[in-house]
């Protein structure tokens, strides 16, 4: 039976069972399409990374003897539409069966279902064989429970997959070392240089520009430093273990202007494109820990493992449980537009300037920059979650909707009303000052709420609490802050709100 198999751009899993045997009757198709570059405006590095990784993956399949039909963005016969592409190939090659791996984005899942309904030949789906969990495992686990607590899901995952366990008990006697993961970095430990790949991507950048693909952000086309093959991804795992793991957990929440990546692994793109699996990463880190326990503490490793086996699998489960309604949720009714500095990084707020500029130059920011700087400001400024969603999905190299949306619309913007987060992750400037060096030499004074040089986070924080307090009346985790709000003198609150409103009215000039 002549079979056509579709491989999407985030399904670059050479370990997949599809590729165990070479079958002359099976054709694989991969395509760089406008459909995928245009559903949201993407960072140029993100587009380059996916296209180059797809091309490398296709080359690997061909070397193994598989038949691959590959459409580059520049090919004149590229239809740039998934349905048209499939229909043309079925007719041209007299295909008798069409197969695909389950997509990880809802829109593609729906599109492929629709395409298959129109086909006159048999169709077959198969798992991507990447995640620890199935799509519905989280929904099944939380069935009948009021709260979808990540911690209980994480413990179940640890037990089920015997990760850092001794029998049915956690290694070291504790499930979570989060309190060990909140240190401010003060330059007391040297940060190793990140692994660099120095790839020349001028040709692919030229192809993207020639096709008028709209992108944003910057790229050093002669020194592209993201892994775009399985071999490079495995090198990055090894480098992380040897160079960064020893201090990862301790400083994973730290913010520091002197280093873009600190002790973070930069493995998220490699995992989210499926060049490597989460199990490979977790197994490698734990194996390295067991071999180096004299230098690496359990807290460093557990903090890393929790991000992958806990949080990463958790947000995917939330995505499939709550879609498609999740994409429209705006429980706090925030409608303000993104300021221009989200696209330029030009703002006098040093924390936002640093975090946004880095996002634009590197297509990367670590989770606290995303959550407690940019996300925090976005929520305090009451920006529309649709706009925040689109920006996060476009700017970060690792942003695929299943992982981006629950993190942004849920964890960061609380637009889901508490499905993901037990409280909104907002703070005044004091948190950023506690965790970073951003506030030193800033145009604004982190300790002031009022005045021309007052940190915008401060008045916006109290204004936000006052404006949205009805949403949090039954939230125990917000009770202390609401009590402080009630204790504020009326004239102080009025002045603070007036300051916040003036900031929002002139937000583009912060």
Residue, then its C-alpha position, 0 to 999 in steps of 0.5 A: x500500500x502506497x502511504x503518505x506520512x506527514x511530518x510537522x515542523x515540531x515533530x523532528x523525532x528521529x527515535x519515532x517508531x515510524x523510522x525503525x524500518x525503511x519501507x519503499x512504499x512509504x513517502x514522508x512529506x515536510x513543508x515550510x509553509x506560509x500557513x505556519x509563518x503567518x498565523x502569528x508574527x514570529x521572531x526571525x530566529x524562530x522561523x530560521x530555527x524551525x526551517x533549518x532543523x526541519x531541513x537537517x531532519x529531512x537530510x537524516x531521513x534520506x541518509x537512512x534510506x527513507x523517501x522524503x518530499x521536502x518543500x522549502x519556503x522558496x520552492x515555486x511549487x510549494x502550495x503553502x497550504x496543508x490541505x492543498x499540499x496533501x491533496x496534490x501529493x495523493x493524486x500525483x503519487x497515487x497514494x492509498x493511505x494517509x498517516x500523521x502523528x497527533x499534532x500538539x496544536x489545537x488548530x492543526x489537530x482540527x485542520x487535519x481532522x477536517x482534511x481526513x474527512x474529505x479524503x477518499x482513502x484510509x487515514x491513520x493517526x499515531x502518537x508523537x511518542x515524545x511526552x511522558x503523558x497522553x493528551x488526556x492523562x491530566x484530565x483523567x487524573x484531576x477528574x472530580x477535583x476542584x483544583x488542578x494543583x501542579x504539585x499533586x500532578x508532579x508527585x504522581x508523575x514522579x511515582x509513576x515514572x520512578x524519577x528521583x524515587x526510593x520505592x514510593x518515597x522521594x529521594x532525600x525525603x522531600x518532594x520539592x526544593x523550591x525554597x532552595x531555588x530563589x537565590x539572588x545572583x550576586x556574581x559570587x559564582x562564575x557563570x560558564x560561557x554558553x555552548x555556541x554553534x556558530x552556524x551561518x544561516x545567511x542563505x535561509x534568511x535570504x530565502x525568508x526575506x525573498x518570500x516577504x515573510x513578515x518577522x521581527x527581532x534580530x539575528x546574527x546570520x553568521x553565528x546562529x547559536x541554537x541547536x538545529x539537529x539531534x546531534x547538537x541537541x545532545x551536545x547541549x544536554x551534555x554541556x548543561x550537565x557539565x557546566x551549569x547543573x551544579x548551580x542551576x536550581x539555586x539561581x533558576x529564579x535569579x535575574x541578572x543583567x550581566x548574563x543573558x542565560x545564567x545557568x539555564x540549559x536552553x534546551x526548550x527549543x530542542x525539546x519542543x521541536x522533539x529533536x530530543x525527548x523530555x525523558x532523555x533530558x531527565x535521564x541524562x541529568x539524573x544520571x549525571x547527578x548520581x555520578x557527581x553527588x559530591x559536587x551537585x546537590x539534590x536541590x539543583x536537580x529536583x528544580x530542573x526535573x520539576x520544570x520538565x516532568x512536572x510543569x511541562x507535562x502539566x501545561x500540555x495537559x491543561x491545554x488539551x483539557x481546556x481548549x478551544x475555550x481557553x484561547x478566548x478566556x479574559x476573566x479579568x476583562x483586560x483590554x489595553x493594547x501593547x505599548x510600542x516598546x514591546x517591539x523595540x525594547x525602548x523604555x526607561x524601565x531597566x527591567x523591562x528594557x533588559x528583558x524585552x531587548x534580550x527577547x528581541x535579540x535572542x528569541x529567549x528569556x528565562x521563565x522569571x523574566x517572562x513571568x515576573x517582569x514582562x508578564x507582571x507588567x502586562x497584567x498590571x497594565x491590564x493588557x489584552x491577553x490576546x495581544x500578550x498571547x500573540x507576542x509571547x507566541x511570536x517572540x520566543x524560539x520555544x513557543x508552541x501554542x500548547x506550552x505558550x498559552x497556559x503559561x501566558x494566558x493562565x500562569x502569567x495573565x490569570x485570564x483563565x481565572x485560576x485554572x493554572x495559577x492559584x493567584x495572579x503573579x503580580x508584584x510591585x518593584x520590590x520583587x524584581x529588586x529582590x531577585x535582580x540587579x535591574x533596579x540599580x541605575x534605573x531611571x525610576x526609583x524602586x522604593x517610590x509610589x508617587x512622583x516623576x521617578x516612581x517605579x511604575x510597577x508600584x502604583x500599577x500594582x495597587x491600582x490593579x488590586x483595587x480595580x480587580x478586587x472583586x475577582x479575588x474576594x474568595x481567594x485565600x492566597x490574596x487575602x493578605x494583600x486585599x487586607x493591606x489594600x483596605x488599610x490604605x488611607x483613602x487619600x493615599x489610595x486615591x493618589x496612587x490610583x491617579x499616578x497609575x492612571x496617568x502611567x496607563x494614559x501615557x504608557x508608550x513613554x515609560 
